[in-house]
């Protein structure tokens, strides 16, 4: 028995097969690997993959602070190990290696910009398109025949700041106490004092004329010789501001019970590495109970004795940390800070200008700096009330003053 719809089905099948054949011819015609358009599509995808691989490799070197060079470049050995992560100088070494290794082969390679292979850009310069307040920029160039395309890579420094934990803190001035909290804020404090290398990078970015004269060698030593206004300008360039006294105290006073966000008693501490100050070696020396000096003390506080004994400063930088993770707290160079509560106390004097027995080596004990000069008379060397007045005014000029920056990102709490 013949089904009436069979002819219709045959017709439909024939039509479908015809369309498939025509489509196959079209596909072959327009998308065969012999066709230029198809080749361009494949090349574009491969090119994008190459760019992504290059970006991932650059980001890894930026974050890790290390790579395997062809021949050990001298520039790497000049960078202290603790400052290699998120370091533009080290990244530039890596990019130079890429260029040398590629030779005439081409590919995705970094492009020299005004200022080098890695340049600093700031929102204040109007060159960051409001993406990041501050970043390092690398330009990659991809060549395909006569065509070329540039890709901009922005790298943010996530290695050299610490996040201040959200909790209740206390600021103390004499017998007065202020309780405050940073809940709803993301506060990022520089781990280390701003270095000479960072200031030189800033100078290059703003096209400052002339070369700075540092007191002694070492690009990764604290940057000194800057006026207070210059320090503030540098921090603003980075989308930050000069650290304030209450934030400095929060990052250095040992809180005791770190896990309690709102403790009944916040309290303070004499030294950043311990809550129990009276049992500490430094307290005993300051009370006259001991006078012995040990080089190991310089791992926590770089006082006058450490400088006299020529203990390497880098040992202090990499060991002396507060509970929050900031370094170079006790000793070294004096550190200036904003103090809107008590403007007459704007510099933490603990430094290599004073012996271990000095009461300047106590948290919260601050002096006064004019902010513009570096002679002895530009400072108030009188200890605050309640501290033992046994100090001798330093005779060394110019006085070196360091600083660090802080960034405050507000966020909503739901």
N, C-alpha and C positions, 0 to 999 in steps of 0.2 A: 504494500500500500504506500503510495507516494504522499509525502507530507507537503502541503501547499507552500509552506514558508521556506523550503529548502533553497529555492532559487534566490530568495532574498538574503538568506544567510551567506550563500556563496558570494553573492554580490558584495555584501558587507566585508567579508573576509578579504575579497580581492581588493576592495578599496583600501582597507587597513594595510595590507601588504604593500600596496602601491605607495601609500603615504610613508610607511617605514623605509621603503627603498629610497624614496625622494629625500627623506630626512637624513638618511645615511649619506647620500650624495652631498647634501648641504653641509653636514658635519665634516665630511672629508674635505669639502671645498674650503670651508671657512676656518676649520679648527685643526687641520692636519699640522703636525710638527714642522712641515715645510713652510707653513704660512708665517709671515712676519708678525702679524697681530698675535697669533698664539704664542710665538716665541717671546714677544714683549711681555705678555701676561705672566708666563713662567719666569722670565728674568726678573720681573717686578717682585714676584712672590719670593723668589730666592734672594733677591736683594734686601727685601724687608727682613727676612730671616737672618741674613748676615748682619744687618744693623742691630737687630735684637740681641744676637749673640755677642756682639761687640759691647753693647750697653750693659748686658749682664756681667760680662767680664770686667768692665770698668767699675761697675758698682761693687763687685766682690773685692777688687783690689782696694777701692775706697774704704769699704767697711772693715776689711781684715788688716789693712796696713802692711801687706806683704805680697810679694810675687817672686817668681823664679827668673831672674834676669839671665841674659845670654852671657854677659860678662859683668861681674859685680860693679855697678856704677858707684863712683865715689859719693854721689849725692845721697844715697841711702844710708851709708855709714855715718854721715854727718847729722842724721836725724835721730834723736834719742828714741829708744824703743817704745817708751810709754806715750810718745806723741806721733806715732806713725799712722795710726788709724785716722781716717778722715783728714788726711794731710795733703794739701794741694801740691806740695813740693815732691812728695813721694809719688803721687799720681802722675805728675809731669815726667818723672823718671820712667815710669811704666809706659807712658805714651811715646816717649822717645824710643824706647825699646821696640815698640810696635812698628814705628816708622823704619827703624834700622833693619828689622827682620823682614819687612815686606819688600824692601828694595824697589825694583822696577815692576814688581808684580801688581801693584795697586790694590784695589779692594776697598774696604771701609777703613779709613784712616783718619786720625785727628788732624785738624787744621790749625796752624799757628795763627793766633789772634794778637791784637795789640795788647801786650802784657804777657804773652806766652801761650802755652798749650792749655793751661788751666787759669781762668781769670775769675776774680771775685766780682759779683754783681749785687747791687743793693736796690731795694725799692726806693730808697732816697735818691738814687741816681737816675731814676726813671727808666732803668734798663731791664727791669724784672717783670714788667707787665702785670704787676700785682699778684703774681703767682706765689712767690715766697718773699718774706722780708729780706732774706739774705741767702745767697747760695753761691756755689762755684759752678762755672759754666765750661763745658767742653763742646766743641763743634766737630762733628764727624762728617766727613765728605765721602760720598760713594760715587765712583766713576763707572759709567757704562758706555764704552765707546767715546763718542764726542760729548755725550750728555753727562751731567754731574748734578748731584743733589746733596744739600747740606741738612744735617740733623743736629738739633741743639739738645744737649743733655744737661740737666740741672741737678746738682748734688747738694743735699742738705747735710750739715754737720750734726750727726746724732751720736757722736762718740765722746765729745769733750764737754758735755754738760750733764748735770745730775738733776733729777726731778725731786723737788722738795716734797716729802710726803704730806698728804692732806691731814691736818690735825690742829689742835689748839696749841699755841705757842705763847711765850711770855717775853716781854721786853722790860728790862729793869734799869732804872736810873736812880741810884742812891736807894732810898727806902720806898720809892714809888714803883708800882708794878702795873703794866698794861698787858691784858690778855687779848689775844687776837687769833684769828684762824685764817687758813688759806683754802677752806673748803669751797669748791666751785672755781678754783683757779689752778692752772697748770703753770707752775713756776720752775723755770730751768736756770740753774746757776752754773757758771763756768767752774769746771773742776780745778783748773789751774789759773794762776795769774796770767794776764795777757802777756804774750812773749814779743820779743823784738821782731821775730819772723812775721808775726801777725800784723804788727804796725807797719813793717816794710811792704806787706801785701796791700794794706790800706793806702799807703802813700802812692803806690803804683796805680791803684784803682782810681784815685782822685787826681792823679797826675801831679803830685806834689813835687816841686823842684828841690834839688839838693839832697844830699845824703846825710842821714842822722849820725851823730857821733855818740856811740855808746860808751859807758864807763870802762868796760872790758869786753873781751871776746865772748862769743856764745850767742847764737841767734835764738836759741830756745831758753834763754834766761829771761827773767821778768823784764818787761819794757819799763824803763824809768826815764826821767828827764822830761816827761810830758807835763804840761800844766793841766789843772783840773778841767778846764774847758775843752782841752784836746782829748782828754780821756772820755769825757761825756760825748764828744763828737764821734769818737771811734765806736763807742757802744751803740749810739744811734745809727751809725752806718750799718751795724749788724742787726738792726731791728730790735735792739735791746736798750738797756740803760745801766748806768753805774749802780752797783749793788748798794742797798740801803742798810743802815745799821741794824734794824730789826730783822731783816732777812738774813743778814750775816750771823746774828746771834742765834736765830732759829736753826741755821745749818751747822752751827758749831757747838752750842750748849748741848751737852748730852742729856736727852730727855728721860733717862731712866727706863721706864716701861714704854718701849717703842710701840708696842701693839695697841696701847690705849689711845684712842683718838682724842678723847676729852677727859683727861685725868683730873682728879680732884686737886692735886698739887702738881703744877708744871715744874717749878723749880729751875735752878741754874746749876752750872758746874764751873769749876775753876779752869779746867783743862778739857780739850775736845776729845781726848782718847779715853776718859774715864769719868764715872759718876762719883767715885770715891776719892776726892782730891786730897784729903788729909793723909792718906796712906801712900801717896805718890812720891817718887823721888824728888820731883820739882818742888813740891810743897815743903818737904824737909829741908831742902837747900834754902828756900826763901825764908823759912823760919829760923835758920841758923843751926839746925840740928845736924846738918851735914855740909861738907864743902868739897867732897871728892868729885872729880870729873871723870866721866866715862864716855868714850867715843859713841857708845850705843845710844846715849841720850840724844845725839844729833839726828837719829832716825825719826825722832818725834818733834824736836825743837831745835832749830838752827840758831843758837845763841852766839854771843861774842866768843865764847871758848871754842866753839866749833870752827869759826873762821880762823882763829889763832892757831888751832891745831891742824888747819888745812884739810879738814874732813870734806870730801867731795859733796858739793851742793846737790848733785843729782840723786844721791842716796836719800837725802831728806825729801826731795820732791816726790819720789816714788813710794815712800813709806809713811810719811806723816799725813794721815787722813782723819777727817772728822767722822762722826757717826753717820752723816748724810752722804759722805763720799767726796767732799771737796778737800783739796790738798793745799799745801803751803800756808798753813794757818798760823802756827806758832813759830816765830823766828823768821829768818830770811830778811826780806825788805819790809818796811812798814807798809800797810795797805790802807788806802783812802776809801771812804764810803760816804754816801749821802746820809745826813742825819737831820731830818726835819723836826724831830722831837727836841734834840739838844744840838744845835748847829755848832756850838763851841767844842764839840767832841766828835770830830769827823775823820779821825785816823787811828787805826789800831797800831800802836807803837811797838808791839812785840817784834823784835828784829835782832839782827846780828850786831846792832849798836849797843846792846845791853847784855850784861852777864846773866847767868841763870838765876842768880839771887834777886834780880830785879822784879818788882811787882808789876812792871809793864807786861810781864809774861803771864797775864791772867785774862781770861775772856771777859769782855765787857768793859775793860779798862782802856779808855781812849784818850788821845790828846787832840791838839788842834794844829791844822796846817792852813796856811794862807791860801793855798791853791795856785800860787803863781811863781813862787821862788823856791830855791833849794838850799839856801844858806841856813845855818843854825838858827838865826834870828827869825826865820819864816815859820818856826814851829813853837808851840807851847809845850815845854818839857816838864811841866808841873803835874804830878800825879793827882788824880781826883781825890776828894776828901775820903778818908777811910783807908787809904793805901799808905804803906810805909814810905816816908819821904827820904829815901836814902840815895836818890838817883844823882848821877853825874851827867851833865849835859854833854852829848857827843861833840867832839872837836873836828870830826871829819866833814869836809864839804867837797862837792855838793852832797846833800843827803838824797839817797835813792828812795823813791816812792813807787810802789806797784799798785795795780788795781785789777778788778775783774768785773764782768758784766752779768746781768741777769735779764731774763725774758719772762714776761708774765702774760700768759694766754688765758683769758676769761672764758668760761663756758657755763651754760645754764644747767641748773640742777632740777630734775623733774621729780 
